[in-house]
């Protein structure tokens, strides 16, 4: 078995990923502290507010790096949606994770310089990075400056609806993070993918 | 200082003696407004005595007769003595004569200067020990009030009327249709002194610091000022009283955010108890939260979403555990 190394993740992408990962982790911990701030919260309410605001700004600014990095570099191709045969591709990858990999089958979508993600990864990243995160950032900014929020939407408080949306999406991103961390451990060596997002080099086993 | 050659007269005198030449016009006006008057009287419970006082004290300008020149003369009313007749009419004491609280000597015009020194009736003179007002618990309020930092610092000079203007008093906490109305009405009372150097100096010689400076530790300061009452943090919650009256010293004020920002928020027993009493059943349900007018981080929780989130989290973790197990087994 030979090991080939491919340069997968450029510096800007790794910087964004680092800031994003730390920021999102802090946002989740402080978000839980704020939402369930009772007698013994993880972090005190006041500290949580401050840390949540700071990490929210860090994630927002680093999102701009992600967005424009993908807009102006070839990395953006990894996020192009191809609707034709999408369901079939997703099913194929799901079958591999649920069955094929335990029978030591070859992955249906082997990674290469042109294809850094399998279809399940790709579309979950698109969903999180281009739908969930922008709404989370916008609703978070609105909650930071609540005077910009519409006071009433029919019989509902505008701030309440914004906070509800923010919390639901925050929870979805938290679930994504858990699954993302687990899926990253899938492979011959569980640490291989974690190493590559730090060094930029992805090991390909043949 | 009064000038001796001036004789001030009550406006009714002015109307009687100086408008006789306008009788035909008045007669037509009376005829035209006859229907309005008779309908209006039903909705206008003001006593004749109060109406008489408001003829001068309800206007920025009043008229007197200068006996030296025998001419009518217009004068500016002292703005602190002007009563907003619309607000008075909305207040709970609208059916009172002014002399029910003020000295009966005020019925004579011009008023004697000594009247200013006469003690006025206080709230408990009417409301204390009377079963009619038992539900308002005036005696209990008085007990709490005496313990408050206001009375402790200022003493007897601090009375009910230092905060509650009896002319306009409304029972907002009991009757308001929205939390915002309760907040605005209450906070205006505090700001009346704590946001005004003149009124503050009436009670103390201490220097007053701006409210935003004192509360600079408070995150989202304006949001708090606009949406909760000052007494939420500055009083001890008293379950049995509609409004807590024991204003605490600033050192004892609530500063722990999670006392409000938690599922067991103290606001449920203070600001939100009015809504709870009147229209809410099943605290913390989705409907109750949605009906809420504002959002309090930590206090507004939706139980259905909480259960859903736990289910999804357990499913995700179970999935990961099962997958890991098979990975290990088929290694």
Interface residues (C-beta under 8 A of the other chain):
Chain A: X34 X35 X36 X37 X38 X39 X41 X44 X45 X46 X49 X50 X97 X101 X102 X103 X104 X146 X147 X155 X156 X157 X159 X160 X162 X163 X164 X167 X168 X171 X175 X178 X179 X182 X186
Chain B: X219 X220 X222 X223 X256 X257 X258 X261 X262 X263 X264 X289 X290 X291 X292 X293 X294 X295 X297 X298 X300 X301 X302 X305 X309 X312 X313 X316 X317 X320 X323 X324 X326 X327 X329 X330
